[in-house]
């Protein structure tokens, strides 16, 4: 498996990964999340053009996961990380996060941030295991407050959500990238 930027022709594949990655939420009583439409091609293209959309590629060339990020208040915010269920539990999402951390360090960011569900095992509990911590409301930056407000408008707060942060130390672990 290796990580590389997504190409324009692959954007619909990201939507398929997102749909598949949503299905496990159905088993947690979160059918609305499973049924949620993936990001549109135009939005995915914005992330791609900005150099903030990466895919995890299997040896056979198939895409199995992706990550989108953007700068928010001095940190690199992980907008979305999705892994196809057929590739779950292989640390591919973690590899994408490490790749984003490496890019963020290179750009001078001091941390990674994200928002996520507290009670979904592959969300907040997983991110805590890889070094993220839950932010108290008083620690939310203006940009994170705006993201959380938008999520509430979308109805995502039907289930408990939090913002999390992971500090970036210089020279942290590397990720696998395309040669």
C-alpha positions as CSV (number, residue, x, y, z in Angstrom):
1,X,0.0,0.0,0.0
2,X,1.2,3.5,-0.7
3,X,-0.2,7.0,-0.5
4,X,-0.3,9.6,-3.3
5,X,-2.4,12.6,-4.4
6,X,-5.7,11.8,-5.9
7,X,-6.2,12.4,-9.7
8,X,-9.3,14.1,-11.1
9,X,-10.5,10.9,-12.7
10,X,-10.5,9.2,-9.4
11,X,-12.8,11.6,-7.6
12,X,-15.9,9.4,-8.2
13,X,-14.0,6.5,-6.6
14,X,-13.7,8.5,-3.4
15,X,-17.5,8.9,-3.4
16,X,-17.8,5.1,-3.6
17,X,-15.3,4.6,-0.7
18,X,-17.3,7.1,1.3
19,X,-20.6,5.2,0.7
20,X,-19.0,1.9,1.6
21,X,-17.3,3.4,4.7
22,X,-20.7,4.7,5.9
23,X,-22.4,1.3,6.0
24,X,-20.9,0.2,9.3
25,X,-22.7,3.1,11.0
26,X,-26.0,1.5,10.2
27,X,-25.1,-1.3,12.7
28,X,-24.8,1.4,15.4
29,X,-28.2,2.8,14.8
30,X,-26.8,5.7,12.8
31,X,-28.6,5.0,9.5
32,X,-28.7,8.7,8.7
33,X,-24.9,8.7,8.6
34,X,-24.9,5.6,6.4
35,X,-27.4,7.2,4.0
36,X,-25.6,10.6,3.9
37,X,-24.4,11.6,0.5
38,X,-20.6,11.7,0.0
39,X,-18.9,15.0,-0.8
40,X,-19.7,16.2,-4.3
41,X,-17.2,16.1,-7.1
42,X,-16.8,19.9,-7.1
43,X,-15.9,19.9,-3.4
44,X,-13.5,16.9,-3.8
45,X,-11.9,18.8,-6.7
46,X,-11.3,21.8,-4.5
47,X,-9.4,19.7,-2.0
48,X,-7.5,18.0,-4.9
49,X,-6.5,21.3,-6.5
50,X,-5.3,22.6,-3.2
51,X,-3.1,19.6,-2.8
52,X,-5.1,18.3,0.2
53,X,-6.6,15.1,-1.1
54,X,-4.7,11.8,-0.8
55,X,-5.5,8.2,-1.5
56,X,-4.2,4.9,-0.2
57,X,-3.5,2.6,-3.1
58,X,-3.2,-1.2,-2.9
59,X,-0.5,-3.1,-4.8
60,X,-3.0,-3.9,-7.6
61,X,-3.8,-0.2,-8.1
62,X,-7.2,-0.1,-6.3
63,X,-8.0,2.8,-4.1
64,X,-9.1,1.7,-0.6
65,X,-9.1,4.9,1.4
66,X,-8.8,8.7,1.2
67,X,-8.1,11.7,3.4
68,X,-9.1,15.4,2.9
69,X,-7.6,18.2,5.0
70,X,-7.4,22.0,5.1
71,X,-5.6,24.5,7.3
72,X,-7.7,25.8,10.2
73,X,-6.3,28.3,12.7
74,X,-2.7,27.2,12.4
75,X,-3.4,23.5,12.4
76,X,-4.1,21.0,9.6
77,X,-7.7,20.0,10.0
78,X,-8.7,16.5,8.8
79,X,-12.0,17.1,7.1
80,X,-12.5,13.5,6.2
81,X,-10.7,10.2,6.4
82,X,-12.6,7.1,5.0
83,X,-11.5,3.6,4.6
84,X,-13.4,1.0,2.5
85,X,-14.6,-1.8,4.9
86,X,-12.7,-4.4,2.8
87,X,-9.5,-2.7,3.9
88,X,-10.5,-2.0,7.5
89,X,-8.3,-2.9,10.5
90,X,-5.1,-2.7,8.5
91,X,-4.0,0.8,9.8
92,X,-4.6,2.4,6.5
93,X,-6.5,5.3,8.0
94,X,-3.6,5.7,10.4
95,X,-1.1,5.8,7.5
96,X,-3.2,8.5,5.8
97,X,-3.2,10.5,9.1
98,X,0.6,10.1,9.4
99,X,0.9,11.3,5.8
100,X,-1.2,14.3,6.6
101,X,0.9,14.9,9.7
102,X,4.1,14.9,7.6
103,X,2.7,17.3,5.1
104,X,1.4,19.6,7.9
105,X,4.9,19.6,9.6
106,X,6.5,20.5,6.3
107,X,4.0,23.4,6.0
108,X,4.7,24.6,9.5
109,X,1.5,23.5,11.2
110,X,1.8,22.8,14.8
111,X,-1.1,20.3,15.1
112,X,-3.7,18.1,13.5
113,X,-7.3,18.6,14.4
114,X,-10.5,16.8,13.5
115,X,-14.1,16.4,14.6
116,X,-15.7,13.0,15.2
117,X,-18.2,10.9,17.0
118,X,-17.4,10.1,20.6
119,X,-19.1,6.7,20.8
120,X,-18.1,5.1,17.5
121,X,-15.2,2.7,18.2
122,X,-13.4,3.6,15.0
123,X,-13.8,7.4,15.6
124,X,-12.9,9.2,18.9
125,X,-11.6,6.1,20.8
126,X,-9.4,5.2,17.8
127,X,-8.1,8.8,17.4
128,X,-7.3,8.9,21.1
129,X,-5.1,5.7,20.7
130,X,-3.1,7.5,18.0
131,X,-2.4,10.6,20.0
132,X,-5.4,12.9,19.6
133,X,-7.0,14.4,22.7
134,X,-10.5,15.8,23.1
135,X,-10.7,19.6,23.2
136,X,-12.7,21.3,25.9
137,X,-15.1,23.9,24.6
138,X,-12.9,26.7,25.9
139,X,-10.0,25.3,23.7
140,X,-11.9,25.5,20.4
141,X,-10.5,27.9,18.0
142,X,-12.8,30.2,16.0
143,X,-12.4,27.9,12.9
144,X,-13.2,24.8,14.9
145,X,-16.3,26.5,16.4
146,X,-17.4,27.3,12.9
147,X,-16.9,23.7,11.8
148,X,-18.8,22.4,14.8
149,X,-21.7,24.9,14.2
150,X,-21.9,23.7,10.6
151,X,-22.0,20.1,11.7
152,X,-24.9,20.9,14.1
153,X,-26.7,22.6,11.2
154,X,-26.4,19.4,9.2
155,X,-27.8,17.4,12.1
156,X,-24.6,15.5,12.9
157,X,-25.0,16.4,16.6
158,X,-27.8,13.9,16.9
159,X,-25.0,11.7,18.2
160,X,-22.3,13.1,20.6
161,X,-19.4,14.7,18.7
162,X,-16.1,16.3,19.8
163,X,-13.2,18.2,18.4
164,X,-9.8,16.6,18.9
165,X,-6.2,17.7,18.5
166,X,-2.8,16.1,18.1
167,X,0.3,18.1,18.5
168,X,3.0,17.7,15.9
169,X,6.5,17.2,17.0
170,X,9.3,17.9,14.5
171,X,10.5,14.8,12.6
172,X,7.6,12.5,13.6
173,X,7.0,9.1,12.0
174,X,7.0,8.9,8.3
175,X,4.4,7.5,6.0
176,X,4.6,5.4,2.9
177,X,4.5,7.5,-0.3
178,X,4.6,6.7,-3.9
179,X,8.2,6.4,-5.3
